[in-house]
Amino acid sequence: MAYLSKNLSVLAYANGFTLWHYATADTAATVDTSGYFNAASDMLRAGDIIIGNVDTGGTPGAGLFRVASNSGGVVDVADMTAVGGTDTD
């Protein structure tokens, strides 16, 4: 798939930092590919955090993506830091 603007929303904004939420059927590896968020380059800033719900159509995952850079309209996010884990109970 590809980035869908309707799936990116602001959760909080303060002091030049934005916390976002993004849900997608794409895998984390696809989302963290440089250029995935280029269509949102006018909104995303280096240092912003995106809470991601990924692979929603397969084996769902959740985690945090940090916007590593946004230069010349090319957005790159760092690899997802997964949240949650194995439920042993």
C-alpha positions as CSV (number, residue, x, y, z in Angstrom):
1,M,0.0,0.0,0.0
2,A,1.0,3.6,0.4
3,Y,0.7,6.5,2.8
4,L,-2.9,7.6,3.3
5,S,-3.3,11.2,4.6
6,K,-6.7,10.3,6.1
7,N,-5.0,7.9,8.5
8,L,-2.6,10.5,10.0
9,S,-4.0,12.6,12.8
10,V,-2.6,15.0,15.5
11,L,-2.9,13.9,19.1
12,A,-1.1,16.7,20.8
13,Y,1.0,19.7,19.9
14,A,3.2,21.8,22.2
15,N,6.5,23.8,22.0
16,G,7.1,22.9,18.4
17,F,6.6,19.2,18.9
18,T,3.7,17.2,17.5
19,L,2.5,13.7,18.6
20,W,0.8,11.9,15.8
21,H,-1.2,8.8,15.3
22,Y,-1.1,6.7,12.1
23,A,-2.9,3.5,11.3
24,T,-2.1,1.4,8.2
25,A,-2.3,-2.1,6.8
26,D,1.4,-1.6,5.8
27,T,4.1,-3.3,7.8
28,A,6.5,-1.3,10.0
29,A,9.3,-2.0,7.6
30,T,7.3,-0.3,4.8
31,V,6.3,2.7,6.9
32,D,9.9,3.4,8.0
33,T,11.2,3.5,4.4
34,S,12.6,6.9,3.6
35,G,10.0,8.8,1.6
36,Y,6.9,7.0,2.9
37,F,5.6,10.2,4.5
38,N,6.7,12.6,1.8
39,A,3.1,13.7,1.1
40,A,3.0,15.0,4.7
41,S,6.4,16.8,4.6
42,D,4.7,20.2,5.1
43,M,3.4,19.0,8.5
44,L,6.0,16.6,9.9
45,R,9.2,17.9,11.7
46,A,12.3,16.2,12.8
47,G,11.8,15.0,16.3
48,D,8.0,14.5,16.0
49,I,6.7,11.2,17.2
50,I,4.2,9.0,15.4
51,I,2.3,6.4,17.3
52,G,1.7,3.7,14.7
53,N,-0.7,0.8,14.4
54,V,0.7,-1.2,11.6
55,D,-0.1,-4.4,9.6
56,T,-3.8,-3.9,10.6
57,G,-4.9,-6.4,8.0
58,G,-2.4,-9.1,9.1
59,T,-0.5,-9.5,12.3
60,P,-1.2,-6.1,14.0
61,G,1.7,-4.3,15.7
62,A,2.0,-1.0,17.5
63,G,5.0,1.2,18.2
64,L,6.6,4.6,18.0
65,F,8.3,6.1,14.9
66,R,10.5,9.2,15.4
67,V,10.8,11.6,12.5
68,A,14.5,11.4,11.9
69,S,14.7,14.0,9.2
70,N,12.6,16.1,6.8
71,S,14.7,17.8,4.2
72,G,13.7,19.0,0.7
73,G,10.3,17.3,1.1
74,V,11.9,13.9,1.8
75,V,10.7,12.5,5.2
76,D,12.6,9.7,6.9
77,V,11.4,8.0,10.1
78,A,13.5,5.8,12.3
79,D,12.6,2.1,12.7
80,M,9.6,1.5,14.8
81,T,10.2,1.0,18.5
82,A,7.6,-1.6,19.4
83,V,5.3,-1.2,22.3
84,G,3.5,-4.1,24.0
85,G,4.9,-7.5,24.0
86,T,4.1,-11.1,24.6
87,D,1.1,-11.7,26.8
88,T,2.1,-14.6,28.9
89,D,-1.1,-14.8,30.9
